[in-house]
Amino acid sequence: MEQWVKEILQKEREIRKLPLEVKKLNNNYYLYRSTTHWDKKEKKVKKDSDYIGRITPKGVIEKKKSNDVRSIFEYGNSELLHILAQDIIEPLKKYYYDRWKEILACSIVKTIQPLPIRLIKSRWEKLHLSQEINASLSPNTISEVLRDIGKDYGSQKELFDGLMVDSKTLIFDLSSIFSYSENLHYAEKGHNADHIYLKQINFMLFFSMEKHLPVLLKPLPGSVRDIKALKTVIDEVNAKDSTVVIDRGFASYVVPDLLKEFDFNFILPLRRNFTEIDYDRKLDYTFSYRKRGIKWGRKRIGTNFLYLFEDVRNDFLAVVQSSLYTLINAVLNKPVVVSHWSGLPGPVHSGKGLVVVSKRESLGVVTAISSPGEVYTQAAGLYLNGKDRGLSLLPTFQFIPCP
């Protein structure tokens, strides 16, 4: 700390008669009121900091105070989000005792409206919740908070471990955002879900079905994808013996071995072209899922089980077939002849266009491989995407007794 800053700090302490401290950010100095309080629950002293203003050689420039007294605030949107955030507030207070207000306020504002950092403060002040939670949201303060949180992975890990307690079913997925920033070392070139090759940052997410909360979020370089991404984080998941549900994009013969190595049960939807799938297998069992009849069967593969689930409703099969034909024509942009004779080995070219061979019995069937263990089957229901009905078939899961 420079000498002139020390002199101003000493002068302000004499004038204000308050315990003050100085924080440095981007070669600028800021004055804070610094106090502590005793946390009866955790039985330890915690620090409280309130921002006063910026320190310059000419003195302290205090944060702006509006001359207008606002009397009308937005209430419903922020109050709803505040209620939904109750389960996360106490963990935030525990692991980010001096930053939880800023974290919560930024999250609420960003959920209501995705604004840049410089506009978060003004948007927050329009919410009624700003009268109850005194968060410091100047651009410099938010930047400092984000920097402190980003480099403190220990607190992040403790927060996620606390959220993960009692989670028996975890859903795993990988997403990405693109960036042209030259300052983000995580931004590396890679293929996203749309097969576009550009600079991006990957994010891995574990979501607890029991708590309806994300329980682990971790950024990864954009060049890291799929199975490699799972390998980098699976040993950090503090929920052994839980069941991990993984997206079909991760389907691989090595994933079951990887999850078993770390004592996880798992269920992994498979792509239609997996050689272990026998679509001619008789499905001996049935159950009801969302008032729809589902036939199912299974076979053992090593120490694991492969399950087949078929929705017996004819309209579902019609939707799948219609979507398949529409997708083929859209991609190829040419007339298509479709054969359902399973004896043909694969796509065959003819004078009329491309002949696409598909096995009729595989349409409308969802397959998954899962670990053995408890006496239940993790069964697949069939969920049709609401926007593009039939074009996106996503597996969802429920528990049913295993005969």
Secondary structure, DSSP 8 states (H G I E B T S, - for coil): --HHHHHHHHHHHHHH-S-EEEEEETTEEEEEEEEEEEETTTTEEEEEEEEEEEEETTEEEE----SS-----B-HHHHHHHHHTHHHHHHHHHH-TTTHHHHHHHHHHHHH----HHHHHHHHTTBGGGGTS-----HHHHHHHHHHHHH-HHHHHHHHHHHHTT--EEEEEEEEEE---SS-TT-EEEE-TT--EEEEEEEEEEEETTTTEEEEEEEEETT--HHHHHHHHGGG---TT-EEEE-GGG--TTHHHHHHHTT-EEEEE--TT-TT--TTS---EEEEETTEEEEEEEEEETTEEEEEEEE--HHHHHHHHHHHHHHHHHHH-S-EEEE--TTS-S-EEETTEEEEE--GGGTTEEEEEE---SS-EEEEEEEE-SSSTTT-EEEEEEEE---
